[in-house]
């Protein structure tokens, strides 16, 4: 079955969800920096977790996007 690519609505939805994911990632990084500065070692865990989840999602969407026909 041929891959016909994403529709305009699907591309808009991906952009919207990536925007929300970026906002949550920025909030997670800010919170983790605050926790690290306050001396809480859980801030490092939150920082790594936030960056890993966002990075995995970004790479997943980028990989799917590269496989789409123009």
C-alpha positions in Angstrom: 0.0 0.0 0.0 1.6 3.3 -1.0 2.2 6.0 1.5 0.4 9.1 0.3 1.8 11.5 3.0 0.3 13.6 5.7 -2.7 15.8 5.0 -2.7 19.5 5.9 -4.8 18.8 9.0 -2.3 16.1 10.2 0.6 18.4 9.7 -1.1 21.1 11.6 -1.9 18.7 14.4 1.7 17.6 14.6 2.9 21.2 14.8 0.3 21.9 17.6 1.3 18.9 19.7 5.0 19.6 19.2 4.4 23.1 20.4 2.6 21.8 23.5 5.4 19.3 24.1 8.0 22.1 23.8 6.1 24.2 26.3 6.0 21.3 28.8 9.7 20.6 28.1 10.7 24.2 28.8 8.6 24.1 32.0 10.2 20.9 33.1 13.7 22.3 32.5 12.9 25.5 34.4 11.5 23.5 37.3 14.5 21.1 37.3 17.0 24.1 37.3 15.1 25.6 40.2 15.2 22.3 42.1 18.9 21.8 41.4 19.6 25.4 42.5 17.6 24.7 45.7 19.8 21.7 46.4 17.3 19.0 45.6 19.0 16.1 43.8 15.7 15.1 42.2 16.1 18.0 39.9 18.8 16.2 38.0 16.4 13.2 37.5 13.7 15.5 36.3 16.0 17.3 33.9 17.3 14.0 32.4 13.7 12.6 32.2 12.3 15.7 30.5 15.1 15.9 28.0 14.9 12.2 27.1 11.2 12.2 26.6 11.2 15.4 24.5 14.2 14.2 22.5 12.6 10.8 21.8 9.4 12.5 20.6 11.2 15.0 18.5 13.3 12.3 16.8 10.2 10.1 16.3 8.3 12.9 14.6 11.3 13.9 12.6 11.9 10.3 11.4 8.3 10.0 10.3 8.4 13.4 8.6 11.5 12.5 6.6 9.8 9.4 5.3 6.8 11.4 3.9 6.7 12.1 0.2 6.9 15.7 -0.9 
